[in-house]
Amino acid sequence: MADPILSVKSLQVHYVTSHGTVQAVRDVSFDVNPGEVFALVGESGCGKSTAALALMRLVPHPGRAAAGHILFDGVDLMRLSEREMTLVRGARIGMIFQNPLVALNPVYKSGSQIEEAILLDGITRLEAWRRAFLVMGSVKIPDTEERMKSYPHELSGGMRQRVMIGMMISRAPQLLIADEPTTALDVTIQAQILDLLMDLRSRNNMSLLIITHDFGIVADIADRVGVMYAGSLVEQADVFSIFESPRHPYTRLLMRALPVGTKAEARLETIKGSVPSLVELPPGCPFHPRCPSKRDLCSSREPAEHEVSPGHTVRCHFWED
């Protein structure tokens, strides 16, 4: 089997604030293989987006990657200078941000923003504009020439997301990070964006790291899944194992919260409580205050990671037996 294109080892991201140190990402490790779709899932506030920003070395001040290694194609991105890192961003790793209206520059036309990314490869402006036109077509934007002259506010949410995807794939990256790529889009447009990402993955032999809280998206496109809670990966396995035999109580509860059948058949289940403050985590397992299967040990010691079957790991005291 080929080596992973991305290998994250014991990553920690901290924010030092007036209220204390926020442990946004705590000892997170995972791999993304060539051509694979790896999904990071979990409730809002569990550290998914922060982990993605850390991979690109874009954690905003006062945050910092406090420890760990980010190996991309064998090179530790944590050891690169900022100048060296700029050669990786866009050219080898692309990132689609959550809100394309905020991420796109409102005073530049859509085509110009894609062209700007392509110009970094040192080609002429005429050739860059031609390639931007082809990229707009590849992400299935209709009336391409007209849309290239449109400002972001003149485009629909789905069109803006396509422009953002076009910018990120214009330099043919090996890995694309998609942070909630279908947020605020209607169901039909969501399906189109996901189909587009999968098509680009196949055509460009690109790996995809998708961050989402939507298990419907995970079921549709993911090969492997990492479930995050309170800054940690609590379970990691292939997508079939996660859906057929989830091992962590948190993952099981997330599965039960999925809509099944008709409204008349059953009510949606919810997980009691909320994600704890990352400034002051509860002692022991961070999930124990909400866990229906907790033991005395759960409130005193945080569980280590256990491999319950090949490639399937879980952080839970239950599996220590």
C-alpha positions as CSV (number, residue, x, y, z in Angstrom):
1,M,0.0,0.0,0.0
2,A,1.3,3.5,-0.9
3,D,2.4,5.8,1.9
4,P,-0.1,8.4,3.2
5,I,-0.1,11.7,1.4
6,L,-0.8,13.3,4.8
7,S,0.1,12.0,8.2
8,V,-0.8,14.0,11.3
9,K,0.9,12.9,14.5
10,S,-0.1,14.0,18.0
11,L,-1.2,17.5,16.8
12,Q,-2.0,20.0,19.6
13,V,-3.4,23.5,19.0
14,H,-3.7,26.0,21.9
15,Y,-5.2,29.5,22.2
16,V,-3.9,31.5,25.1
17,T,-6.7,33.8,26.3
18,S,-7.4,36.0,29.4
19,H,-9.7,33.1,30.6
20,G,-7.0,30.5,30.3
21,T,-5.5,28.2,27.6
22,V,-8.1,26.8,25.2
23,Q,-7.0,23.3,24.2
24,A,-8.7,23.4,20.7
25,V,-7.0,20.3,19.3
26,R,-5.6,17.7,21.7
27,D,-3.3,14.9,20.6
28,V,-4.9,14.3,17.2
29,S,-3.4,11.7,14.8
30,F,-4.7,10.5,11.4
31,D,-3.6,9.7,7.9
32,V,-5.0,10.5,4.5
33,N,-4.0,8.1,1.7
34,P,-3.5,9.0,-2.0
35,G,-6.9,9.4,-3.7
36,E,-8.8,8.9,-0.5
37,V,-11.7,10.8,1.1
38,F,-11.2,11.2,4.8
39,A,-14.0,12.9,6.8
40,L,-13.6,14.6,10.2
41,V,-17.0,14.8,11.9
42,G,-18.5,16.0,15.2
43,E,-20.6,18.7,16.8
44,S,-19.8,22.4,16.4
45,G,-17.0,23.5,18.7
46,C,-15.2,20.1,18.8
47,G,-12.0,21.4,16.9
48,K,-12.5,20.2,13.4
49,S,-12.0,23.5,11.6
50,T,-9.1,24.4,13.9
51,A,-7.4,21.2,13.0
52,A,-7.8,22.0,9.3
53,L,-6.3,25.5,9.7
54,A,-3.4,24.0,11.6
55,L,-2.6,21.7,8.6
56,M,-2.3,24.9,6.4
57,R,-0.4,26.8,9.2
58,L,-3.2,29.3,9.2
59,V,-4.3,29.2,12.9
60,P,-5.0,32.9,13.8
61,H,-3.4,34.7,16.7
62,P,-3.3,34.0,19.6
63,G,-3.6,30.4,18.5
64,R,-0.5,28.2,17.8
65,A,0.3,24.6,17.0
66,A,1.9,23.7,20.4
67,A,3.1,20.2,19.5
68,G,3.0,17.4,16.9
69,H,4.0,16.8,13.3
70,I,2.2,17.3,10.0
71,L,3.9,15.2,7.4
72,F,2.8,16.0,3.8
73,D,4.4,13.8,1.2
74,G,7.1,13.0,3.7
75,V,7.9,16.6,4.6
76,D,7.1,18.0,8.1
77,L,5.1,21.2,7.4
78,M,5.7,22.3,11.0
79,R,9.4,22.7,10.3
80,L,9.0,24.8,7.1
81,S,9.6,28.6,7.1
82,E,6.6,30.8,6.2
83,R,8.2,31.4,2.8
84,E,8.5,27.7,2.2
85,M,4.9,27.1,3.4
86,T,3.6,29.6,0.8
87,L,4.9,27.3,-1.9
88,V,2.8,24.5,-0.4
89,R,-0.5,26.4,0.0
90,G,-2.5,26.4,-3.2
91,A,0.0,24.6,-5.3
92,R,0.0,21.3,-3.3
93,I,-2.7,21.7,-0.7
94,G,-5.9,23.6,-1.4
95,M,-8.5,24.6,1.1
96,I,-12.2,25.5,0.7
97,F,-13.3,27.7,3.6
98,Q,-16.7,27.6,5.3
99,N,-18.2,30.8,3.9
100,P,-17.3,31.6,0.3
101,L,-18.9,35.1,0.5
102,V,-16.4,36.0,3.3
103,A,-13.5,34.1,1.7
104,L,-13.8,35.7,-1.7
105,N,-12.6,39.3,-2.1
106,P,-15.8,41.5,-2.7
107,V,-14.0,44.1,-4.9
108,Y,-12.5,41.7,-7.5
109,K,-14.4,39.8,-10.2
110,S,-14.7,36.1,-9.9
111,G,-12.5,35.3,-12.9
112,S,-9.8,37.7,-11.7
113,Q,-9.6,35.8,-8.3
114,I,-9.0,32.5,-10.0
115,E,-6.6,34.1,-12.5
116,E,-4.6,35.6,-9.5
117,A,-4.0,32.1,-8.1
118,I,-2.9,30.8,-11.5
119,L,-0.5,33.7,-12.0
120,L,1.6,32.4,-9.1
121,D,2.8,29.7,-11.4
122,G,4.7,32.4,-13.4
123,I,2.7,32.3,-16.7
124,T,1.4,35.2,-18.7
125,R,-1.8,37.0,-17.8
126,L,-3.3,36.0,-21.2
127,E,-2.6,32.3,-20.5
128,A,-3.8,32.7,-16.9
129,W,-7.1,34.1,-18.0
130,R,-7.5,31.3,-20.5
131,R,-6.8,28.7,-17.8
132,A,-9.2,30.5,-15.4
133,F,-11.9,30.2,-18.1
134,L,-11.2,26.4,-18.4
135,V,-11.3,26.0,-14.6
136,M,-14.7,27.8,-14.4
137,G,-16.0,25.4,-17.0
138,S,-14.5,22.4,-15.1
139,V,-16.5,23.3,-12.0
140,K,-19.6,23.5,-14.1
141,I,-20.4,27.2,-13.9
142,P,-22.9,28.1,-16.7
143,D,-22.4,31.2,-18.9
144,T,-18.7,31.0,-18.0
145,E,-17.6,34.2,-19.7
146,E,-20.3,36.3,-18.1
147,R,-19.7,34.8,-14.6
148,M,-16.0,35.5,-14.8
149,K,-16.9,39.2,-15.0
150,S,-19.3,39.0,-12.0
151,Y,-18.5,40.1,-8.4
152,P,-19.1,37.6,-5.6
153,H,-22.2,39.4,-4.4
154,E,-23.8,38.9,-7.8
155,L,-23.5,35.2,-7.6
156,S,-25.7,32.6,-5.8
157,G,-24.3,30.7,-2.8
158,G,-23.8,27.6,-5.0
159,M,-22.0,29.7,-7.7
160,R,-19.7,31.3,-5.0
161,Q,-18.8,27.8,-3.7
162,R,-18.0,26.7,-7.2
163,V,-15.7,29.7,-7.7
164,M,-14.0,28.9,-4.4
165,I,-13.5,25.3,-5.5
166,G,-12.2,26.6,-8.9
167,M,-9.6,28.7,-7.1
168,M,-8.4,25.8,-5.0
169,I,-8.1,23.3,-7.9
170,S,-6.6,25.8,-10.4
171,R,-3.1,24.7,-9.5
172,A,-3.9,21.0,-9.3
173,P,-3.2,20.3,-5.6
174,Q,-2.6,16.8,-4.4
175,L,-4.8,17.3,-1.4
176,L,-8.0,19.4,-1.0
177,I,-9.3,20.4,2.4
178,A,-13.0,21.2,2.3
179,D,-14.4,22.8,5.5
180,E,-18.2,22.4,5.5
181,P,-18.3,22.8,1.7
182,T,-22.2,22.6,1.6
183,T,-23.1,24.9,4.6
184,A,-26.1,27.1,3.9
185,L,-26.8,25.5,0.5
186,D,-30.1,23.9,-0.3
187,V,-30.2,20.1,-0.7
188,T,-30.1,20.1,-4.6
189,I,-27.1,22.4,-4.7
190,Q,-25.4,20.3,-1.9
191,A,-25.7,17.2,-4.0
192,Q,-24.2,19.0,-7.0
193,I,-21.2,20.3,-5.0
194,L,-20.5,16.9,-3.6
195,D,-20.8,15.3,-7.1
196,L,-18.4,18.0,-8.4
197,L,-15.8,17.2,-5.6
198,M,-16.0,13.5,-6.3
199,D,-15.6,14.1,-10.1
200,L,-12.6,16.4,-9.5
201,R,-11.1,13.8,-7.2
202,S,-11.3,11.1,-9.9
203,R,-10.1,13.3,-12.7
204,N,-7.1,14.8,-10.8
205,N,-6.3,11.7,-8.6
206,M,-6.7,14.1,-5.6
207,S,-7.1,13.3,-2.0
208,L,-9.9,15.0,-0.1
209,L,-10.1,15.9,3.6
210,I,-13.7,16.9,4.3
211,I,-14.8,18.5,7.6
212,T,-18.5,18.2,8.3
213,H,-21.2,17.6,11.0
214,D,-23.5,15.9,8.4
215,F,-23.3,12.1,8.5
216,G,-25.4,12.1,5.2
217,I,-22.4,13.6,3.4
218,V,-20.1,11.1,5.2
219,A,-22.2,8.2,4.0
220,D,-22.2,9.5,0.4
221,I,-18.5,10.2,-0.2
222,A,-16.1,9.2,2.6
223,D,-13.8,6.2,2.6
224,R,-12.6,6.6,6.2
225,V,-14.0,8.7,9.2
226,G,-12.5,10.3,12.3
227,V,-15.0,11.4,15.0
228,M,-13.9,14.4,17.0
229,Y,-15.1,15.4,20.5
230,A,-13.7,18.2,22.7
231,G,-10.6,18.5,20.6
232,S,-9.7,14.8,20.4
233,L,-10.3,12.0,17.9
234,V,-12.5,9.6,19.9
235,E,-13.0,7.0,17.1
236,Q,-11.5,6.3,13.7
237,A,-12.4,3.6,11.2
238,D,-13.5,3.0,7.6
239,V,-16.9,4.4,6.8
240,F,-18.7,1.0,6.8
241,S,-17.4,0.1,10.3
242,I,-18.5,3.5,11.6
243,F,-22.1,3.1,10.4
244,E,-22.4,-0.7,11.0
245,S,-20.6,-1.0,14.4
246,P,-19.7,2.3,16.1
247,R,-17.7,1.6,19.2
248,H,-17.6,4.9,21.1
249,P,-20.7,6.0,23.0
250,Y,-20.5,9.4,21.4
251,T,-20.5,7.9,17.9
252,R,-23.4,5.7,18.7
253,L,-25.4,8.7,20.0
254,L,-24.6,10.6,16.8
255,M,-25.9,7.7,14.8
256,R,-29.2,7.6,16.8
257,A,-29.6,11.3,16.1
258,L,-29.9,10.6,12.3
259,P,-33.4,10.8,10.8
260,V,-34.8,7.3,10.1
261,G,-38.1,6.5,8.5
262,T,-41.0,8.9,8.7
263,K,-42.0,11.4,11.3
264,A,-44.8,9.1,12.5
265,E,-42.4,6.2,13.2
266,A,-40.0,7.9,15.7
267,R,-38.8,11.2,17.1
268,L,-35.2,12.2,16.5
269,E,-33.0,11.4,19.4
270,T,-30.7,14.1,20.9
271,I,-27.5,14.0,22.9
272,K,-28.1,15.5,26.4
273,G,-25.9,18.4,27.4
274,S,-23.4,20.2,25.2
275,V,-19.7,20.1,24.2
276,P,-17.6,21.2,27.3
277,S,-15.6,24.4,27.5
278,L,-12.2,23.8,26.0
279,V,-10.7,26.2,28.6
280,E,-11.7,23.9,31.5
281,L,-12.4,20.4,30.4
282,P,-14.0,18.0,32.9
283,P,-11.6,15.5,34.6
284,G,-11.2,12.1,33.1
285,C,-13.0,11.4,29.8
286,P,-14.4,14.7,28.4
287,F,-17.5,12.9,27.3
288,H,-18.4,11.3,30.6
289,P,-20.9,14.0,31.8
290,R,-23.1,13.2,28.8
291,C,-22.3,9.5,28.5
292,P,-25.1,6.9,29.3
293,S,-22.5,4.2,29.8
294,K,-20.1,6.0,32.1
295,R,-18.2,4.2,35.0
296,D,-16.5,5.6,38.0
297,L,-13.2,5.4,36.2
298,C,-14.5,7.7,33.4
299,S,-14.5,10.8,35.7
300,S,-11.0,10.3,37.0
301,R,-8.7,9.2,34.1
302,E,-8.8,10.1,30.3
303,P,-8.9,6.9,28.2
304,A,-6.0,6.0,25.9
305,E,-6.5,5.0,22.3
306,H,-7.3,1.3,21.7
307,E,-7.4,-0.6,18.4
308,V,-10.5,-2.8,18.6
309,S,-10.1,-4.2,15.1
310,P,-7.6,-3.6,12.3
311,G,-7.8,0.1,11.4
312,H,-10.6,0.8,13.9
313,T,-9.4,2.8,17.0
314,V,-11.4,4.2,19.9
315,R,-10.7,6.2,23.0
316,C,-13.0,4.7,25.7
317,H,-12.4,2.9,29.0
318,F,-14.9,0.2,28.0
319,W,-12.4,-1.3,25.5
320,E,-9.6,-1.6,28.1
321,D,-11.2,-4.8,29.3
